[in-house]
Amino acid sequence: MRHPRILARLIRGHVDEAIVRRRPIRLVELGAGDGTLLLRLAREWSARGASVQATFLDRQGLVSAETVRLFAASDWTASNVVADAFEWLKQSAPVADVMVSNLFLHHFPDERLQELLCMAAARTNLFVACEPCRAPLAMVASRLLWFAGCNAVTRHDAVVSVRAGFVGHELSALWPSGSGWTLGERPVGWVSHGFLARRNA
């Protein structure tokens, strides 16, 4: 699905040079899994002279020592936080410069997702998400995964994810209302849906 490239493109141009020069940039990934998604961002921002303090938040501690070593090679520090996203967001902690979510938001019903986004808005200045697009092309692609050799579980999950995905401005409608944010939401790539919320200066 090429989500690392899509996320890098969504973020590019929305992170001020003043933030990039700050050492370190505070970055949080919700539902981070094994943490490898952000390696592309690490390499790109390192080329711009940025140092990043990354927090990988997931209910399972899947970030390996090798992944942490690769981040360190890009002048990043990575910490693996094993916690529920809702409980963690309720805590009092410094606001993150950037919060990223990949294939995570579509797991929640609207009421619960709205609660999550409201808490995220209080904890970051830039929120970027990449999710399944609930569209005919994405559904067709999900049903053709057998052609790529994917197993039955992956094929089932792909169809379910597309059905739970987003179209139009559904995520924008769940983001806290008011003039304090600039929102962007649109299809990205062939089968994905991108969302960006930036706090106004």
VOBA-1610 file (N, C-alpha, C; in pm, whole numbers, padded with zeros to 5 digits, always signed):
BEGIN
Met+00082-00122+00000Met+00000+00000+00000Met+00086+00127+00000Arg+00216+00110+00018Arg+00312+00222+00009Arg+00279+00334+00109His+00230+00297+00226His+00193+00398+00324His+00310+00478+00379Pro+00429+00421+00398Pro+00540+00507+00443Pro+00564+00624+00349Arg+00561+00599+00219Arg+00582+00707+00121Arg+00466+00806+00125Ile+00344+00755+00138Ile+00227+00843+00142Ile+00232+00932+00265Leu+00264+00875+00381Leu+00272+00955+00503Leu+00381+01060+00494Ala+00496+01022+00439Ala+00605+01118+00423Ala+00561+01235+00335Arg+00486+01204+00229Arg+00439+01308+00139Arg+00335+01397+00207Leu+00246+01337+00287Leu+00146+01416+00357Leu+00211+01512+00458Ile+00314+01463+00525Ile+00379+01546+00628Ile+00467+01652+00566Arg+00533+01618+00455Arg+00627+01711+00392Arg+00557+01844+00361Gly+00618+01952+00399Gly+00561+02084+00376Gly+00475+02133+00490His+00442+02044+00584His+00360+02085+00698His+00440+02090+00828Val+00566+02052+00822Val+00653+02062+00938Val+00747+02180+00915Asp+00731+02284+00991Asp+00809+02406+00973Asp+00958+02379+00993Glu+01039+02456+00922Glu+01184+02443+00937Glu+01227+02470+01081Ala+01154+02560+01148Ala+01188+02588+01288Ala+01171+02463+01374Ile+01069+02383+01341Ile+01049+02258+01414Ile+01158+02159+01378Val+01193+02152+01249Val+01295+02059+01205Val+01428+02088+01274Arg+01460+02214+01293Arg+01588+02251+01355Arg+01588+02227+01505Arg+01468+02217+01564Arg+01462+02192+01708Arg+01512+02051+01736Arg+01588+02035+01844Arg+01641+01904+01877Arg+01591+01865+02015Pro+01510+01763+02025Pro+01458+01680+01917Pro+01314+01715+01880Ile+01268+01673+01762Ile+01127+01677+01728Ile+01059+01565+01807Arg+00945+01594+01864Arg+00869+01494+01939Arg+00765+01431+01847Leu+00779+01301+01823Leu+00692+01228+01731Leu+00630+01109+01802Val+00500+01091+01785Val+00428+00978+01844Val+00356+00903+01732Glu+00368+00770+01731Glu+00289+00689+01640Glu+00190+00606+01720Leu+00062+00621+01691Leu-00042+00543+01756Leu-00058+00410+01684Gly-00068+00301+01761Gly-00081+00170+01699Gly+00039+00138+01613Ala+00157+00150+01671Ala+00281+00149+01594Ala+00325+00012+01544Gly+00274-00095+01603Gly+00319-00228+01559Gly+00468-00245+01585Asp+00542-00286+01478Asp+00686-00311+01496Asp+00773-00188+01478Gly+00712-00072+01449Gly+00787+00053+01441Gly+00859+00080+01311Thr+00855-00012+01215Thr+00934+00005+01094Thr+00874+00106+00996Leu+00746+00139+01013Leu+00682+00234+00921Leu+00758+00366+00914Leu+00809+00412+01027Leu+00866+00546+01033Leu+01014+00553+00992Leu+01073+00441+00953Leu+01213+00445+00913Leu+01234+00538+00793Arg+01138+00542+00702Arg+01150+00632+00587Arg+01153+00777+00633Leu+01067+00813+00727Leu+01067+00948+00779Leu+01198+00979+00850Ala+01251+00881+00920Ala+01378+00900+00990Ala+01487+00939+00892Arg+01495+00868+00781Arg+01599+00896+00682Arg+01580+01033+00618Glu+01454+01068+00587Glu+01428+01196+00521Glu+01458+01313+00614Trp+01409+01307+00737Trp+01432+01417+00829Trp+01577+01427+00872Ser+01647+01316+00880Ser+01788+01319+00914Ser+01866+01395+00808Ala+01825+01379+00681Ala+01892+01452+00573Ala+01871+01603+00586Arg+01767+01643+00657Arg+01739+01785+00680Arg+01801+01833+00812Gly+01878+01748+00875Gly+01945+01785+00998Gly+01860+01774+01122Ala+01751+01699+01114Ala+01659+01687+01227Ala+01696+01570+01316Ser+01672+01590+01443Ser+01680+01481+01540Ser+01540+01459+01595Val+01503+01333+01612Val+01366+01301+01651Val+01365+01210+01772Gln+01274+01241+01864Gln+01247+01154+01977Gln+01113+01088+01950Ala+01116+00961+01908Ala+00996+00891+01865Ala+00942+00803+01977Thr+00810+00808+01993Thr+00741+00720+02086Thr+00649+00629+02006Phe+00672+00499+02018Phe+00591+00401+01947Phe+00492+00341+02046Leu+00366+00375+02027Leu+00262+00336+02120Leu+00181+00220+02062Asp+00176+00111+02136Asp+00099-00005+02091Asp+00065-00089+02214Arg-00040-00167+02202Arg-00077-00255+02313Arg+00016-00374+02324Gln+00097-00398+02220Gln+00197-00504+02224Gln+00335-00443+02199Gly+00434-00491+02270Gly+00570-00439+02253Gly+00643-00511+02142Leu+00625-00465+02018Leu+00679-00536+01903Leu+00801-00470+01840Val+00844-00356+01892Val+00959-00287+01834Val+01086-00361+01874Ser+01161-00408+01774Ser+01279-00490+01801Ser+01402-00404+01828Ala+01503-00467+01886Ala+01631-00399+01911Ala+01694-00353+01780Glu+01678-00431+01673Glu+01733-00393+01543Glu+01666-00267+01490Thr+01535-00257+01508Thr+01464-00136+01464Thr+01512-00014+01541Val+01530-00028+01671Val+01582+00082+01752Val+01721+00121+01705Arg+01804+00023+01668Arg+01940+00052+01619Arg+01935+00130+01488Leu+01844+00094+01400Leu+01832+00164+01272Leu+01786+00308+01292Phe+01698+00329+01389Phe+01659+00467+01419Phe+01776+00546+01475Ala+01855+00485+01560Ala+01971+00553+01617Ala+02070+00594+01508Ala+02080+00513+01402Ala+02169+00546+01291Ala+02123+00671+01218Ser+01996+00706+01232Ser+01943+00828+01171Ser+01936+00943+01271Asp+02005+00928+01385Asp+02007+01029+01491Asp+01869+01045+01555Trp+01794+00936+01561Trp+01667+00933+01632Trp+01683+00850+01759Thr+01601+00882+01857Thr+01586+00793+01972Thr+01444+00740+01969Ala+01427+00614+02001Ala+01296+00551+01994Ala+01264+00485+02127Ser+01144+00508+02175Ser+01098+00440+02296Ser+00969+00366+02263Asn+00958+00247+02317Asn+00844+00160+02291Asn+00753+00162+02413Val+00634+00220+02399Val+00540+00230+02510Val+00428+00128+02489Val+00416+00035+02581Val+00311-00066+02573Val+00193-00017+02656Ala+00089+00029+02586Ala-00027+00087+02655Ala-00144+00097+02559Asp-00262+00110+02615Asp-00381+00137+02537Asp-00379+00284+02495Ala-00411+00312+02369Ala-00402+00449+02317Ala-00492+00544+02394Phe-00612+00503+02429Phe-00703+00590+02502Phe-00648+00624+02640Glu-00597+00524+02710Glu-00543+00549+02843Glu-00420+00637+02836Trp-00334+00612+02736Trp-00211+00691+02724Trp-00242+00836+02691Leu-00339+00860+02601Leu-00372+00996+02562Leu-00435+01076+02676Lys-00493+01006+02773Lys-00552+01074+02887Lys-00447+01128+02983Gln-00327+01074+02974Gln-00221+01114+03065Gln-00175+01257+03034Ser-00117+01320+03134Ser-00059+01453+03116Ser+00085+01437+03072Ala+00117+01485+02951Ala+00251+01472+02895Ala+00273+01585+02796Pro+00400+01612+02756Pro+00425+01719+02660Pro+00352+01696+02528Val+00312+01804+02464Val+00246+01796+02334Val+00347+01750+02230Ala+00305+01657+02145Ala+00392+01608+02038Ala+00391+01706+01922Asp+00506+01721+01855Asp+00509+01803+01733Asp+00427+01735+01624Val+00440+01603+01613Val+00371+01527+01509Val+00317+01398+01571Met+00192+01364+01538Met+00134+01237+01576Met+00089+01166+01448Val+00128+01040+01435Val+00103+00963+01314Val+00020+00840+01347Ser-00070+00805+01256Ser-00150+00684+01271Ser-00161+00616+01135Asn-00135+00485+01132Asn-00140+00411+01006Asn-00225+00286+01024Leu-00334+00277+00946Leu-00423+00160+00950Leu-00468+00128+01093Phe-00502+00231+01166Phe-00539+00217+01308Phe-00679+00270+01336Leu-00714+00384+01277Leu-00839+00451+01311Leu-00962+00373+01268His-00952+00296+01161His-01071+00228+01110His-01117+00112+01199His-01040+00082+01303His-01079-00025+01395His-01185+00021+01497Phe-01215+00151+01500Phe-01303+00203+01604Phe-01435+00253+01545Pro-01547+00231+01618Pro-01674+00291+01576Pro-01667+00442+01591Asp-01755+00514+01523Asp-01746+00660+01517Asp-01740+00727+01654Glu-01824+00685+01746Glu-01827+00751+01877Glu-01694+00736+01949Arg-01638+00616+01945Arg-01509+00591+02010Arg-01396+00662+01935Leu-01404+00665+01803Leu-01302+00732+01723Leu-01304+00882+01748Gln-01421+00939+01761Gln-01431+01082+01790Gln-01365+01114+01924Glu-01385+01027+02021Glu-01320+01045+02151Glu-01168+01040+02137Leu-01118+00944+02058Leu-00974+00932+02036Leu-00918+01057+01968Leu-00986+01106+01865Leu-00937+01222+01791Leu-00941+01348+01877Cys-01040+01360+01963Cys-01046+01476+02053Cys-00927+01476+02149Met-00892+01360+02200Met-00777+01351+02290Met-00647+01374+02213Ala-00638+01323+02091Ala-00519+01344+02011Ala-00500+01492+01980Ala-00609+01564+01952Ala-00601+01706+01921Ala-00543+01787+02036Ala-00565+01739+02158Ala-00511+01808+02275Ala-00365+01776+02300Arg-00310+01678+02225Arg-00175+01630+02253Arg-00077+01647+02138Thr-00119+01713+02027Thr-00027+01728+01915Thr-00056+01856+01839Asn+00041+01898+01758Asn+00024+02014+01671Asn-00001+01973+01526Leu+00032+01849+01493Leu+00009+01798+01358Leu-00028+01650+01368Phe-00144+01616+01316Phe-00192+01478+01318Phe-00207+01430+01175Val-00146+01316+01142Val-00150+01263+01007Val-00189+01115+01014Ala-00286+01076+00930Ala-00331+00937+00930Ala-00345+00886+00787Cys-00318+00758+00771Cys-00338+00690+00644Cys-00422+00565+00672Glu-00536+00556+00605Glu-00635+00453+00634Glu-00685+00389+00504Pro-00759+00279+00513Pro-00820+00223+00393Pro-00925+00318+00336Cys-00935+00320+00204Cys-01038+00400+00136Cys-01158+00310+00108Arg-01274+00351+00154Arg-01396+00272+00133Arg-01454+00307-00004Ala-01397+00244-00106Ala-01432+00277-00244Ala-01430+00149-00328Pro-01501+00150-00441Pro-01509+00029-00525Pro-01373-00025-00568Leu-01280+00062-00608Leu-01149+00015-00652Leu-01075-00056-00539Ala-01084+00000-00418Ala-01018-00063-00304Ala-01079-00199-00274Met-01211-00211-00288Met-01276-00339-00262Met-01234-00442-00366Val-01227-00402-00491Val-01182-00495-00596Val-01041-00542-00566Ala-00952-00447-00530Ala-00813-00481-00500Ala-00805-00578-00382Ser-00888-00557-00281Ser-00883-00644-00163Ser-00927-00786-00198Arg-01013-00800-00297Arg-01062-00932-00336Arg-00966-01003-00432Leu-00864-00932-00478Leu-00767-00992-00570Leu-00635-01028-00503Leu-00631-01019-00370Leu-00505-01046-00300Leu-00461-01191-00312Trp-00554-01280-00344Trp-00515-01420-00365Trp-00415-01429-00480Phe-00425-01334-00574Phe-00336-01334-00691Phe-00192-01304-00649Ala-00177-01230-00539Ala-00045-01196-00488Ala+00006-01301-00390Gly-00071-01408-00369Gly-00028-01515-00281Gly-00062-01496-00135Cys-00149-01398-00103Cys-00185-01373+00036Cys-00273-01485+00090Asn-00258-01514+00219Asn-00335-01623+00278Asn-00479-01581+00306Ala-00559-01677+00352Ala-00702-01653+00372Ala-00728-01546+00478Val-00647-01544+00584Val-00666-01445+00691Val-00642-01304+00636Thr-00534-01285+00563Thr-00503-01155+00505Thr-00612-01110+00409Arg-00661-01203+00326Arg-00765-01168+00230Arg-00894-01127+00301His-00929-01199+00407His-01048-01164+00485His-01033-01028+00550Asp-00917-01005+00614Asp-00894-00879+00684Asp-00896-00760+00589Ala-00846-00780+00466Ala-00843-00671+00369Ala-00984-00626+00333Val-01073-00721+00310Val-01211-00687+00276Val-01279-00616+00392Val-01260-00667+00513Val-01320-00605+00632Val-01266-00463+00652Ser-01137-00444+00628Ser-01076-00312+00647Ser-01131-00211+00547Val-01149-00252+00423Val-01205-00161+00323Val-01347-00120+00363Arg-01426-00215+00408Arg-01563-00183+00451Arg-01564-00086+00568Ala-01462-00092+00653Ala-01454-00004+00770Ala-01377+00124+00740Gly-01331+00142+00616Gly-01248+00257+00580Gly-01327+00387+00572Phe-01266+00486+00507Phe-01322+00622+00507Phe-01331+00677+00366Val-01427+00766+00347Val-01442+00840+00222Val-01480+00984+00256Gly-01468+01070+00155Gly-01510+01208+00175Gly-01438+01276+00289His-01516+01337+00378His-01459+01411+00492His-01507+01352+00624Glu-01514+01221+00628Glu-01566+01155+00748Glu-01477+01176+00869Leu-01346+01173+00852Leu-01257+01196+00966Leu-01259+01343+01008Ser-01267+01433+00911Ser-01275+01576+00944Ser-01398+01605+01029Ala-01508+01536+00999Ala-01632+01557+01075Ala-01619+01511+01219Leu-01527+01419+01245Leu-01508+01368+01382Leu-01402+01444+01459Trp-01321+01525+01388Trp-01218+01605+01454Trp-01286+01718+01531Pro-01230+01763+01644Pro-01293+01870+01722Pro-01322+01993+01636Ser-01441+02047+01648Ser-01481+02162+01568Ser-01417+02289+01622Gly-01411+02390+01536Gly-01352+02518+01575Gly-01252+02563+01471Ser-01202+02685+01488Ser-01113+02745+01388Ser-00965+02725+01421Gly-00936+02643+01520Gly-00798+02628+01561Gly-00717+02532+01477Trp-00782+02469+01377Trp-00715+02368+01298Trp-00742+02387+01149Thr-00643+02351+01068Thr-00660+02340+00924Thr-00662+02191+00891Leu-00768+02147+00825Leu-00787+02004+00797Leu-00775+01976+00647Gly-00722+01859+00617Gly-00716+01812+00479Gly-00747+01664+00477Glu-00827+01622+00380Glu-00868+01481+00374Glu-00899+01445+00229Arg-00842+01335+00182Arg-00862+01298+00042Arg-00811+01155+00017Pro-00852+01094-00095Pro-00794+00966-00134Pro-00645+00985-00166Val-00564+00888-00130Val-00421+00892-00161Val-00380+00754-00213Gly-00293+00751-00313Gly-00257+00624-00372Gly-00378+00562-00440Trp-00373+00431-00458Trp-00482+00360-00526Trp-00596+00322-00433Val-00563+00286-00310Val-00665+00226-00223Val-00665+00285-00083Ser-00604+00401-00065Ser-00587+00456+00069Ser-00654+00592+00083His-00671+00633+00208His-00739+00758+00242His-00649+00833+00341Gly-00617+00957+00309Gly-00528+01035+00393Gly-00602+01145+00468Phe-00557+01172+00589Phe-00615+01278+00672Phe-00503+01354+00740Leu-00515+01488+00742Leu-00414+01572+00806Leu-00484+01684+00881Ala-00444+01706+01005Ala-00495+01817+01086Ala-00375+01894+01140Arg-00369+02023+01109Arg-00257+02107+01154Arg-00310+02221+01239Arg-00252+02234+01357Arg-00292+02343+01447Arg-00247+02477+01388Asn-00338+02572+01383Asn-00303+02704+01330Asn-00211+02778+01425Ala-00119+02852+01367Ala-00022+02925+01449Ala-00093+03037+01525
//
